[in-house]
């Protein structure tokens, strides 16, 4: 060292030297607390498990970056206290079991540990022997292996595909995890509970756990189903070293499956319903029927390859004016049979005839696509022929769709002629007169109560609905646009008429027509009357037009005005 350099060190301020002396221990402490990561092995076979160990000053590592190439298993942590450089130092040791998702050279990424990060590591993963594309798992005959079966390797878009994963293990398990990842371009959900069994494979006894999944492809093309993975410990592995591979550690990986998804064929029946099989049958049919009494018909559908969310509703038969149909909500039973989803649907229909004679009940039909044959199919039941007897004596007949027009001429009678009425037999007892008097007294009391309520009740500040519309709520009827839409979808035309009359507060459909402001709605109701009672028009097609026209409910004439029905008023408007 020259004299000039020596003079420079001599002239350095004392406080700078003091700062350097204080900073050196801090740097040494920081280096001692930097996180350190290492693997218990640097080369494994696909399906095996490797342990990643991380030592830090106290902060826990974030394992999220590992999930790209590894399936994470058991995680451990422990505390270590030791003397170092004359001081008591505390260190945390973390570990996580990792199973590679693929073979090749994998990089264990740098993991955040507090404000610091670990160094990246490399792991060499060799392909597992014995993997078969036919569904047999790798390592068949070892301590544990997996099988993966699908019920259709060439499904259609939106077809339900059954996937069954079977885990074979020779030793009793203390813990374990079986994972099947959701593929890209499809949905995957677990179905039901695991099933246990015992089988002999190559002369060795294995315990079998079977897990079922439902796979629904969302687009056509190649669909890669990832390999199923298992990691666990046998019952004798509890006391193995946490960070070494003890004899109790078990792992297995199944084969990948590639499905060729077919697009929906052109001209396929809609709604799109791809199935393996569809069967319809009657489970209950009446031998006869009677006017005004309900006859029950129960229809059952069994669909192989469908779930409740995919299956369409069983249709409601259109009986026309001859009978009324009340359909109960369908009952669903989902199961898994033979590796495929199976759905059983049962629905009950109550048919109320209006007139005696013969009555034909149309058989339900469903259009579906046969995935095995690649062809459109139709499942249909034959119609039912019922003999309808007259109503029982003294029982009330079912209400007619519309009241009889008293102004219409009867057969062989001119309009305006008097209709002869047979005289009633004289009453032997005075009870009818007493009942009539009591009824008049009750009506008189109700009139007084109504006048008292009207005199003291508050007046509405808003606009008034059509005449009589408020009486529906008073009678406890809930006639709303939603109820009308439901009647247009599933009920008979007489039920549709009752809902419209309730909403308008009138008794006949002709009065409903007078209160409508929409010409299209009035025209369709006129066509409904002609089709029902005149035999002119297409009732199923008319129902579709009614649904569209009344989708947002009836459009009424504002209060105080009258609809333009193209008829002259019976009386002149009142003077104001």
Phi, psi and omega per residue, in radians:
X1 nan 2.287 -3.122
X2 -1.345 2.963 -3.133
X3 -1.167 -0.532 3.138
X4 -1.189 -0.746 3.104
X5 -1.125 -0.710 -3.139
X6 -1.093 -0.653 3.117
X7 -1.187 -0.581 3.116
X8 -1.115 -0.794 3.125
X9 -1.144 -0.603 3.138
X10 -1.169 -0.658 -3.105
X11 -1.398 -0.142 -3.128
X12 -1.068 2.331 -3.107
X13 -1.074 2.586 -3.118
X14 -1.135 -0.555 -3.100
X15 -1.229 -0.474 3.099
X16 -1.217 -0.729 3.106
X17 -1.102 -0.649 3.129
X18 -1.161 -0.679 3.125
X19 -1.134 -0.709 3.109
X20 -1.119 -0.705 3.130
X21 -1.126 -0.630 3.115
X22 -1.314 -0.502 -3.068
X23 -1.369 -0.509 -3.114
X24 -1.060 -0.787 3.082
X25 -1.108 -0.594 3.128
X26 -1.121 -0.749 3.113
X27 -1.104 -0.705 3.128
X28 -1.135 -0.677 3.112
X29 -1.159 -0.686 3.125
X30 -1.127 -0.707 3.103
X31 -1.146 -0.607 -3.132
X32 -1.229 -0.515 -3.103
X33 -1.642 0.014 3.097
X34 -1.122 2.386 -3.115
X35 -1.150 2.540 -3.134
X36 -2.240 2.314 -3.113
X37 -2.158 2.536 3.064
X38 -2.738 2.752 3.111
X39 -1.814 2.582 3.113
X40 -1.292 -0.336 3.047
X41 -2.562 2.653 3.128
X42 -1.862 -0.059 3.114
X43 -2.549 2.216 3.136
X44 -2.466 2.947 3.044
X45 -1.629 2.660 3.126
X46 -1.083 2.285 -3.050
X47 1.797 -0.347 3.079
X48 -1.398 2.961 -3.105
X49 -2.042 2.406 3.093
X50 -2.113 2.578 -3.091
X51 -1.810 2.191 3.038
X52 -1.743 2.142 -3.140
X53 -1.922 2.429 -3.131
X54 -2.359 2.232 3.094
X55 -1.927 2.266 -3.103
X56 -2.483 3.014 3.130
X57 -1.348 -0.153 3.134
X58 2.732 -0.510 -3.126
X59 -1.285 2.474 3.121
X60 -1.467 2.515 3.140
X61 -1.357 2.768 3.068
X62 -1.744 1.985 -3.055
X63 -1.537 0.009 -3.050
X64 -0.994 -0.732 -3.137
X65 -1.086 -0.315 -3.112
X66 -1.291 -0.361 -2.983
X67 -1.285 -0.117 3.097
X68 -1.204 -0.806 -3.084
X69 -1.981 -0.055 -3.062
X70 -2.341 2.577 2.936
X71 -1.696 2.175 -3.035
X72 -1.549 2.453 3.125
X73 -2.082 -2.247 -3.043
X74 -1.155 2.418 3.109
X75 -2.077 2.429 -3.110
X76 -2.290 2.838 3.052
X77 -2.695 2.551 3.113
X78 -2.625 2.790 -3.115
X79 -1.964 2.392 3.113
X80 -2.170 2.350 3.112
X81 -2.172 2.264 -3.108
X82 -2.626 2.751 3.033
X83 -1.529 2.263 3.118
X84 -2.517 2.162 -3.125
X85 0.992 0.681 3.083
X86 1.338 0.170 -3.135
X87 -2.212 2.640 3.087
X88 -1.489 1.999 -3.089
X89 -2.044 2.493 -3.119
X90 -1.991 2.298 3.139
X91 -2.247 2.597 3.076
X92 -1.890 2.395 3.140
X93 -2.093 2.080 -3.114
X94 -1.974 2.621 3.101
X95 -2.547 2.600 3.105
X96 -2.520 2.368 3.092
X97 -1.494 2.306 -3.077
X98 -2.189 2.371 3.042
X99 -2.022 2.099 -3.098
X100 -1.118 2.499 3.082
X101 -1.498 -0.262 -3.107
X102 -2.669 2.947 3.107
X103 -1.673 2.961 -3.116
X104 2.000 -2.915 3.105
X105 -1.575 1.938 -3.110
X106 -1.820 2.568 3.119
X107 -1.905 2.141 3.008
X108 -1.406 1.947 -3.003
X109 -1.205 2.881 3.057
X110 -1.185 2.307 -3.086
X111 -1.874 2.395 3.064
X112 -1.222 2.315 3.058
X113 -2.295 1.639 -3.021
X114 1.143 -2.227 3.096
X115 -1.544 -0.123 -3.107
X116 -1.833 3.123 3.129
X117 -2.453 2.610 3.073
X118 -1.420 2.886 3.085
X119 -1.449 2.507 3.096
X120 -1.173 2.650 -3.119
X121 -2.234 2.785 3.103
X122 -1.984 2.505 3.124
X123 -2.369 2.243 3.109
X124 -1.679 2.129 -3.099
X125 -2.039 2.086 3.113
X126 -1.622 2.654 -3.124
X127 -1.134 2.475 -3.128
X128 -1.345 2.343 3.122
X129 -1.313 2.689 3.008
X130 1.500 0.097 3.140
X131 -1.276 2.348 -3.076
X132 -2.205 2.401 3.116
X133 -1.293 -0.197 -3.114
X134 -1.418 -0.100 3.067
X135 2.108 -0.279 3.126
X136 -1.273 2.449 -3.089
X137 -1.385 2.911 3.096
X138 -1.264 2.496 3.051
X139 1.345 0.488 3.115
X140 -1.032 2.239 -3.066
X141 1.767 -0.147 3.094
X142 -1.533 -2.822 -3.128
X143 -1.187 -0.584 -3.139
X144 -2.682 2.476 3.044
X145 -2.700 2.906 -3.017
X146 -2.174 2.586 2.977
X147 -2.185 2.493 3.103
X148 -2.277 2.116 3.134
X149 -2.095 2.486 3.009
X150 -2.158 2.544 -3.079
X151 -1.428 -0.197 3.118
X152 -2.681 2.005 -3.141
X153 -1.444 -0.201 3.123
X154 -2.285 1.181 -3.075
X155 -1.403 2.978 3.025
X156 -1.647 2.867 3.054
X157 -1.061 2.362 3.133
X158 1.170 0.299 3.034
X159 -1.507 2.451 3.089
X160 -1.376 2.119 -3.117
X161 -1.979 2.188 3.083
X162 -1.464 2.270 3.121
X163 -2.116 2.232 3.138
X164 -2.125 2.158 3.095
X165 -1.946 2.190 -3.141
X166 -2.021 2.262 3.075
X167 -1.837 2.124 3.081
X168 -1.840 2.225 3.095
X169 -2.498 2.423 -3.052
X170 -1.530 -0.473 -3.104
X171 -1.809 2.800 3.066
X172 -1.250 2.374 -3.082
X173 -1.602 2.384 2.978
X174 -1.609 -0.566 3.099
X175 -2.824 2.790 3.128
X176 -3.098 2.884 3.140
X177 -2.493 2.215 3.111
X178 -1.991 2.174 -2.999
X179 -2.255 2.382 2.967
X180 -2.334 1.982 -3.070
X181 -1.318 2.657 3.094
X182 -1.315 2.222 -3.129
X183 -1.317 2.838 3.068
X184 -1.272 2.386 3.099
X185 1.407 0.394 3.127
X186 -2.777 2.858 3.028
X187 -1.918 2.539 -3.091
X188 -2.419 2.209 3.093
X189 -2.399 2.558 3.127
X190 -1.348 2.474 -3.076
X191 -2.128 2.156 3.037
X192 1.214 -2.936 -3.133
X193 -1.736 2.813 3.101
X194 -1.183 2.575 3.087
X195 -1.964 2.467 -3.120
X196 -1.961 2.568 -3.113
X197 -2.738 2.990 3.072
X198 -2.274 2.257 -3.110
X199 -2.360 2.771 3.053
X200 -1.810 2.141 3.120
X201 -2.201 2.069 -3.137
X202 0.942 0.677 3.109
X203 1.371 0.132 -3.119
X204 -2.059 2.474 -3.097
X205 -1.503 2.243 -3.137
X206 -2.209 2.486 2.886
X207 -1.441 2.459 -3.069
X208 -2.189 2.280 2.996
X209 -2.017 2.144 -3.101
X210 -1.918 2.194 3.127
X211 -2.122 2.363 -3.053
X212 -1.982 2.509 3.138
X213 -2.293 2.778 3.055
X214 -2.056 2.063 -3.107
X215 -1.929 2.246 3.129
X216 -2.198 1.860 3.110
X217 -1.158 2.513 -3.117
X218 -1.884 -0.231 3.106
X219 -2.643 2.753 -3.100
X220 -1.390 2.852 -3.125
X221 2.001 -2.964 -3.140
X222 -1.283 2.294 3.121
X223 -2.108 2.035 -3.114
X224 -1.615 2.041 3.062
X225 -1.630 2.010 -3.072
X226 -1.059 2.815 3.128
X227 -1.270 2.419 3.032
X228 -1.265 2.561 -3.076
X229 -2.280 2.540 3.083
X230 -2.362 2.359 2.987
X231 -2.356 2.442 -3.140
X232 -3.001 -3.037 3.116
X233 -2.294 2.472 3.033
X234 -1.367 2.947 -3.064
X235 -1.116 -0.371 -3.125
X236 -1.634 0.132 -3.046
X237 -1.796 0.285 -3.095
X238 -1.196 -0.566 -3.023
X239 -1.795 0.313 3.052
X240 -1.258 2.836 3.108
X241 -1.086 2.365 -3.104
X242 -1.087 -0.592 -2.974
X243 -1.942 0.183 3.032
X244 -2.067 2.939 3.125
X245 -1.625 1.722 3.133
X246 -1.447 3.055 -3.128
X247 -1.197 -0.395 -3.096
X248 -1.386 -0.188 -3.096
X249 -1.407 2.303 -3.126
X250 -2.252 2.588 3.100
X251 -2.737 2.703 3.105
X252 -2.769 2.695 3.097
X253 -2.437 2.360 -3.130
X254 -1.576 -3.123 -3.141
X255 -1.452 2.698 2.964
X256 -1.364 2.596 3.074
X257 -2.125 2.429 3.096
X258 -2.041 2.069 -3.132
X259 -1.819 2.416 3.073
X260 -1.715 1.814 -3.055
X261 -1.512 2.221 3.132
X262 -1.639 2.551 3.136
X263 -1.311 2.839 3.099
X264 -1.160 2.196 -3.078
X265 -1.130 2.598 3.067
X266 -1.211 2.380 -3.137
X267 1.384 0.203 3.105
X268 -1.206 2.589 3.142
X269 -1.102 2.537 3.126
X270 -2.050 2.495 -0.007
X271 -1.158 2.597 -3.058
X272 -1.176 2.100 -3.072
X273 -2.407 1.450 3.106
X274 -1.394 2.203 -3.073
X275 -2.452 2.808 2.946
X276 -1.430 -0.632 -3.124
X277 -2.837 2.662 3.090
X278 -2.541 2.184 -3.137
X279 -2.223 2.368 3.064
X280 -2.028 2.562 3.061
X281 -2.772 2.688 3.000
X282 -1.493 2.245 3.041
X283 -1.769 -0.243 3.075
X284 -2.714 2.234 3.104
X285 -2.398 2.497 3.113
X286 -1.445 2.549 3.068
X287 -1.395 -0.494 3.127
X288 -2.682 3.098 -3.130
X289 -2.545 2.932 3.136
X290 -2.448 2.535 -3.119
X291 -1.040 2.293 3.089
X292 1.447 -0.074 -3.141
X293 -2.025 2.532 -3.067
X294 -1.420 2.328 3.015
X295 -1.970 2.255 -3.013
X296 -1.678 2.380 3.027
X297 -2.226 2.242 -3.131
X298 -2.049 2.218 -3.140
X299 -2.005 2.385 3.129
X300 -2.154 2.356 3.085
X301 -2.121 2.344 3.094
X302 -2.105 1.993 -3.098
X303 -1.994 2.187 3.098
X304 -1.752 2.047 -3.128
X305 1.796 0.425 -3.122
X306 -2.458 2.738 3.028
X307 -2.007 2.999 -3.132
X308 -1.085 -0.643 -3.119
X309 -1.175 -0.464 -3.101
X310 -1.575 -0.448 -2.977
X311 -1.382 2.460 3.092
X312 -1.450 2.769 -3.135
X313 -1.240 2.611 3.016
X314 -1.199 2.287 -3.012
X315 -1.254 2.746 3.078
X316 -1.652 2.189 -3.132
X317 -1.146 2.478 3.116
X318 -1.643 1.873 -3.057
X319 -1.626 -0.150 -3.125
X320 1.214 -2.708 -3.089
X321 -1.351 -0.149 -3.069
X322 -1.316 -0.360 -3.096
X323 -2.812 2.862 3.104
X324 -1.972 2.440 -3.086
X325 -2.084 2.259 3.055
X326 -2.078 2.027 -3.090
X327 -1.764 2.233 3.072
X328 -1.459 2.770 3.081
X329 -1.050 2.499 -3.113
X330 -1.239 2.601 3.068
X331 -1.853 2.312 -3.047
X332 -2.031 2.491 3.065
X333 -2.402 1.918 -3.119
X334 -1.761 2.410 3.117
X335 -2.595 3.137 -3.134
X336 -2.279 1.981 -3.069
X337 -2.276 2.242 3.102
X338 1.087 0.513 3.140
X339 1.442 0.074 -3.116
X340 -2.226 2.600 3.057
X341 -1.208 2.561 -3.112
X342 -2.379 2.304 -3.090
X343 -2.186 2.275 3.043
X344 -2.033 2.174 -3.102
X345 -2.073 2.296 3.118
X346 -2.270 2.339 -3.125
X347 -2.448 2.416 -3.123
X348 -1.870 2.381 3.095
X349 -2.092 2.305 3.052
X350 -1.848 2.069 -3.070
X351 -1.894 2.155 -3.134
X352 -1.983 1.831 3.123
X353 -1.211 2.652 3.112
X354 -1.829 -0.334 -3.078
X355 -2.548 2.669 -3.128
X356 -1.332 2.790 -3.124
X357 2.200 -2.676 3.116
X358 -1.674 2.512 -3.111
X359 -2.371 2.184 3.101
X360 -1.753 2.178 3.100
X361 -1.779 1.981 -3.121
X362 -1.076 2.456 3.089
X363 -1.384 2.432 -3.138
X364 -1.207 2.659 3.084
X365 -2.464 2.554 3.137
X366 -2.339 2.357 3.088
X367 -1.693 2.349 -3.123
X368 -2.582 2.994 -3.097
X369 -2.005 2.178 3.120
X370 -1.413 1.884 -3.060
X371 -1.262 -0.473 -3.134
X372 -1.299 -0.736 -3.118
X373 -1.656 -0.230 -3.117
X374 1.135 0.782 -3.079
X375 -2.490 2.695 3.092
X376 -1.367 2.427 3.133
X377 -2.257 2.787 3.065
X378 -2.332 2.128 3.055
X379 -1.723 2.202 -3.048
X380 -2.550 2.479 3.064
X381 -1.781 2.618 3.123
X382 -1.211 2.698 3.111
X383 -1.215 2.766 3.116
X384 -1.845 2.326 3.085
X385 -1.842 2.035 -3.116
X386 -1.957 2.477 3.009
X387 -1.717 2.034 -3.044
X388 -1.712 2.109 3.079
X389 -1.507 2.834 3.126
X390 -1.176 2.834 -3.138
X391 -1.122 2.658 3.127
X392 -1.157 2.559 3.114
X393 -1.040 2.294 3.126
X394 1.514 -0.156 3.110
X395 -1.551 2.596 -3.131
X396 -1.346 2.342 3.094
X397 -1.288 2.654 3.112
X398 -1.092 2.556 -3.102
X399 -1.119 2.454 3.074
X400 -1.269 2.701 -3.132
X401 -1.014 -0.708 3.127
X402 -2.400 2.590 3.110
X403 -1.127 2.702 3.127
X404 -1.263 2.373 3.108
X405 -1.367 1.985 -3.105
X406 -1.270 -0.255 3.133
X407 -1.521 -0.198 -3.118
X408 -1.324 2.558 -3.114
X409 -1.377 2.422 3.062
X410 -1.419 2.856 3.098
X411 -1.002 2.446 3.131
X412 1.030 0.579 -3.139
X413 -2.533 2.341 3.109
X414 -1.419 2.683 3.125
X415 -1.143 2.290 3.119
X416 1.758 -0.286 3.102
X417 -1.195 2.595 3.130
X418 -1.308 2.502 3.117
X419 -1.733 2.104 -3.123
X420 -1.202 2.419 3.132
X421 -2.120 2.242 -3.140
X422 -1.270 2.379 -3.121
X423 -1.196 2.582 3.136
X424 -1.383 2.635 3.097
X425 -1.224 2.508 -3.130
X426 -1.127 2.454 -3.121
X427 -1.312 2.330 3.132
X428 -1.401 -0.601 -3.093
X429 -1.984 2.673 -3.124
X430 -1.426 0.100 -3.078
X431 -1.048 -0.701 3.099
X432 -1.018 -0.690 3.128
X433 -1.184 -0.676 3.096
X434 -1.126 -0.698 3.115
X435 -1.129 -0.690 3.113
X436 -1.117 -0.719 3.135
X437 -1.139 -0.728 3.111
X438 -1.100 -0.696 3.105
X439 -1.087 -0.704 3.118
X440 -1.131 -0.648 3.115
X441 -1.142 -0.733 3.136
X442 -1.118 -0.742 3.106
X443 -1.087 -0.677 3.136
X444 -1.138 -0.728 3.108
X445 -1.145 -0.702 3.106
X446 -1.121 -0.621 3.109
X447 -1.139 -0.734 3.104
X448 -1.094 -0.746 -3.133
X449 -1.134 -0.700 3.132
X450 -1.128 -0.719 3.112
X451 -1.151 -0.639 3.106
X452 -1.173 -0.729 3.111
X453 -1.130 -0.678 -3.117
X454 -1.205 -0.593 -3.123
X455 -1.245 -0.543 -3.090
X456 -1.821 -0.131 -3.111
X457 -1.334 2.643 3.108
X458 -1.264 2.603 3.097
X459 -1.565 2.546 3.137
X460 -1.303 2.450 3.107
X461 -1.574 -0.286 -3.099
X462 -1.637 -3.032 3.109
X463 -1.247 2.741 -3.120
X464 -1.733 2.522 3.090
X465 -1.315 3.115 3.085
X466 -1.012 2.726 -3.059
X467 -0.938 2.134 3.099
X468 1.538 -0.048 -3.108
X469 -1.184 -0.527 3.139
X470 -1.288 -0.237 -3.116
X471 -1.312 -0.317 3.140
X472 -1.124 -0.770 3.106
X473 -1.156 -0.645 3.115
X474 -1.092 -0.523 3.109
X475 -1.513 -0.001 3.137
X476 1.466 0.216 -3.139
X477 -1.577 2.372 3.139
X478 -1.882 1.393 3.133
X479 -1.734 1.872 -3.110
X480 -2.215 2.900 3.058
X481 -0.981 -0.589 3.106
X482 -1.148 -0.710 3.095
X483 -1.135 -0.660 3.115
X484 -1.136 -0.735 3.111
X485 -1.104 -0.670 3.113
X486 -1.137 -0.718 3.113
X487 -1.133 -0.671 3.114
X488 -1.173 -0.453 -3.114
X489 -1.460 -0.684 -2.928
X490 -2.243 -0.376 -3.010
X491 -1.626 3.026 3.086
X492 -1.381 3.000 -3.087
X493 -1.223 -0.490 3.086
X494 -1.184 -0.641 3.066
X495 -1.149 -0.659 3.078
X496 -1.090 -0.718 3.135
X497 -1.108 -0.742 -3.140
X498 -1.106 -0.689 3.126
X499 -1.123 -0.760 3.131
X500 -1.126 -0.737 3.119
X501 -1.119 -0.659 3.107
X502 -1.153 -0.717 3.127
X503 -1.137 -0.602 -3.134
X504 -1.522 -0.287 -3.114
X505 1.305 0.575 -3.123
X506 -2.219 3.097 -3.069
X507 -1.858 -0.351 -3.055
X508 -2.233 2.710 -3.135
X509 -1.203 -0.514 3.087
X510 -1.070 -0.643 3.098
X511 -1.206 -0.577 3.059
X512 -1.098 -0.735 -3.141
X513 -1.060 -0.682 -3.125
X514 -1.149 -0.476 -3.068
X515 -1.601 -0.100 -3.128
X516 -1.436 2.434 3.117
X517 -1.672 -0.335 -3.093
X518 -1.509 2.075 3.136
X519 -1.055 -0.621 -3.134
X520 -1.126 -0.730 3.120
X521 -1.141 -0.707 3.114
X522 -1.129 -0.722 -3.123
X523 -1.108 -0.713 -3.129
X524 -1.181 -0.660 3.102
X525 -1.192 -0.609 3.040
X526 -1.106 -0.745 3.090
X527 -1.106 -0.616 3.099
X528 -1.089 -0.757 3.113
X529 -1.087 -0.761 -3.129
X530 -1.155 -0.692 -3.108
X531 -1.218 -0.627 -3.085
X532 -1.349 -0.726 -3.001
X533 -1.908 -0.292 3.119
X534 -1.859 -0.122 -3.141
X535 1.256 0.361 -3.108
X536 -1.998 2.182 3.069
X537 2.000 2.969 -3.093
X538 -1.892 1.856 -3.078
X539 -1.107 -0.830 3.109
X540 -1.043 -0.714 3.111
X541 -1.196 -0.609 3.121
X542 -1.157 -0.585 3.115
X543 -1.074 -0.687 3.123
X544 -1.094 -0.750 3.115
X545 -1.133 -0.650 3.111
X546 -1.133 -0.691 3.104
X547 -1.056 -0.740 -3.121
X548 -1.209 -0.719 -3.070
X549 -1.264 -0.622 -3.095
X550 -1.810 0.436 -3.124
X551 -1.062 -0.688 3.129
X552 -1.730 0.224 3.120
X553 1.648 2.963 3.111
X554 -1.196 2.557 3.052
X555 -1.872 1.875 -3.015
X556 -1.528 2.761 3.012
X557 -1.239 2.347 3.107
X558 -0.990 2.668 -3.127
X559 -1.048 2.420 3.111
X560 1.576 -0.083 3.118
X561 -2.125 2.963 -3.133
X562 -2.192 2.590 3.116
X563 -1.277 2.628 3.102
X564 -1.464 1.681 -3.138
X565 -1.730 0.140 3.126
X566 1.144 0.330 3.103
X567 -2.099 2.501 3.124
X568 -1.235 2.476 3.129
X569 -1.153 2.577 3.117
X570 -1.207 -0.549 -3.123
X571 -2.309 2.587 3.104
X572 -1.157 2.638 3.129
X573 -1.109 2.563 -3.126
X574 -1.178 2.583 3.088
X575 -1.375 2.471 -3.133
X576 -1.872 nan nan
